[in-house]
Amino acid sequence: MRKEYSHPIEVTMDVVCGKWKGVILCHLQQNDVLRFGEIKKLLPKVSQKTLTLQLRELEADGLINRQVYPQVPPKVEYSLTEYGKDLEATLNHMSEWGKSHVEKVELNG
């Protein structure tokens, strides 16, 4: 079923929102390739289940690649797709806005 949006911002929010998606994308933007355990260390407050779900959704949306290496123990690496790299400017703007407004948001939260 095709989704319909009434405003372009809904498209962006649909793809990058979720408590951890934007943060995962920013870390991949800065590191090119990360293994699951490395992402988990960068996000110590996220549960393994939630991280797995967020990574699967990002992969399903075509924003990240998941490369599995056939070895024991399994090695899985994540990287941005070209489609995911296209979000770089948007994520940078969102990050800068957050830096500029963190104190106000923390006070109101």
Secondary structure as GFF3:
##gff-version 3
##sequence-region A 1 109
A	DSSP	alpha_helix	8	16	.	.	.	ID=ss1
A	DSSP	alpha_helix	21	31	.	.	.	ID=ss2
A	DSSP	beta_strand	33	35	.	.	.	ID=ss3
A	DSSP	alpha_helix	36	42	.	.	.	ID=ss4
A	DSSP	alpha_helix	48	60	.	.	.	ID=ss5
A	DSSP	beta_strand	64	69	.	.	.	ID=ss6
A	DSSP	beta_strand	75	80	.	.	.	ID=ss7
A	DSSP	alpha_helix	82	85	.	.	.	ID=ss8
A	DSSP	alpha_helix	88	108	.	.	.	ID=ss9
###
